[in-house]
């Protein structure tokens, strides 16, 4: 695993305190908290902060999808997610809407399950990478 991805994973596993079933549905607070933690681990020039934030958030979205997929499909440990939040995630993952999305993405050849691109079309999601 690349160092950047490893650090993203470390931050998720140490700071996952909110119900965020999909990265693009995350409220401002967790995004800002995760960003603040990631900034401590990565060095970049002052003027590159916005570009780095966008790039890092894109990698983080992918990594969170991978972590959730590992928990759902492969039985990886979820001990880094608080129990009450994990219960909410499990309820979300069995919703018919989520299952339909998962089937649609699979039919479209998406390598990831329902956490991927189709969700971006829904009105619940703010424009991608809009400044928060």
C-alpha positions in Angstrom: 0.0 0.0 0.0 1.3 3.4 -0.9 2.3 5.7 2.0 -0.5 8.2 1.1 -3.1 5.5 1.0 -1.8 4.1 4.3 -2.1 7.6 5.9 -5.6 8.0 4.6 -6.5 4.6 6.1 -4.9 5.5 9.4 -6.9 8.7 9.6 -10.2 7.0 8.8 -9.5 4.3 11.3 -8.6 6.8 14.1 -11.2 9.5 13.3 -14.3 7.7 12.0 -16.9 9.2 14.4 -19.8 10.1 12.1 -22.4 8.2 10.1 -21.0 8.6 6.6 -22.3 5.8 4.3 -20.6 7.4 1.3 -17.8 9.9 1.2 -19.8 12.3 -1.1 -22.6 12.4 1.5 -20.2 13.4 4.3 -21.2 16.6 6.1 -18.6 19.4 6.5 -17.4 18.5 10.0 -15.9 15.0 9.2 -14.4 16.2 5.9 -12.7 19.1 7.7 -11.5 16.9 10.6 -10.1 14.3 8.2 -8.4 17.0 6.1 -6.8 18.6 9.2 -5.4 15.2 10.2 -4.1 14.4 6.7 -2.4 17.8 6.5 -0.3 16.8 9.5 1.1 13.9 7.5 1.7 15.4 4.1 4.0 18.2 3.1 3.2 20.6 0.3 3.8 24.2 -0.6 1.4 26.8 0.8 0.0 27.7 -2.6 -0.8 24.1 -3.4 -3.2 23.6 -0.5 -6.4 23.7 -2.6 -5.1 21.3 -5.3 -3.8 19.0 -2.6 -7.1 19.0 -0.8 -9.0 18.1 -4.0 -6.5 15.3 -4.8 -6.5 13.9 -1.3 -10.3 14.0 -1.0 -10.5 12.0 -4.3 -8.1 9.4 -3.0 -10.0 9.4 0.4 -13.3 8.8 -1.3 -11.9 5.8 -3.2 -10.2 4.4 0.0 -13.4 4.7 2.0 -15.3 2.7 -0.7 -12.6 0.1 -0.6 -12.7 -0.2 3.2 -16.5 -0.5 3.2 -16.4 -3.1 0.4 -13.9 -5.1 2.4 -16.1 -5.0 5.4 -19.3 -5.9 3.5 -18.0 -8.4 1.0 -14.9 -9.9 2.5 -15.6 -9.8 6.2 -12.7 -7.5 7.1 -12.8 -6.1 10.7 -14.9 -3.1 11.3 -13.6 -2.5 14.9 -12.5 1.1 13.9 -16.2 2.0 13.3 -18.2 2.8 16.5 -20.9 0.2 17.1 -23.8 2.6 16.8 -22.6 3.9 13.5 -21.8 0.4 12.2 -25.4 -0.6 12.9 -26.6 2.3 10.9 -24.2 1.4 8.0 -25.5 -2.2 8.0 -29.1 -1.0 7.8 -28.1 1.3 4.9 -26.4 -1.5 3.1 -29.5 -3.7 3.1 -31.9 -1.0 1.9 -33.5 -1.8 -1.4 -32.4 1.5 -2.8 -28.7 0.6 -2.0 -29.1 -2.9 -3.5 -30.7 -1.5 -6.7 -27.7 0.9 -7.0 -25.3 -2.0 -6.4 -27.0 -4.0 -9.2 -27.0 -1.1 -11.5 -23.3 -0.4 -11.0 -22.4 -4.1 -11.4 -24.4 -4.2 -14.7 -22.6 -1.1 -15.9 -19.2 -2.7 -15.2 -18.3 -0.7 -12.1 -15.5 -2.4 -10.2 -16.9 -1.1 -7.0 -20.3 -1.8 -5.5 -23.0 0.8 -4.8 -20.7 3.3 -3.2 -19.6 4.5 -6.6 -20.6 6.9 -9.3 -24.3 6.4 -9.6 -24.8 8.1 -6.2 -23.4 11.3 -7.6 -26.5 11.7 -9.7 -28.8 11.9 -6.7 -29.8 15.2 -5.3 -28.5 14.3 -1.9 -25.0 14.9 -3.0 -23.4 18.3 -3.2 -21.4 19.1 -6.3 -18.2 17.1 -6.4 -15.2 18.8 -4.8 -17.0 22.0 -4.1 -15.2 24.0 -1.5 -16.6 23.4 1.9 
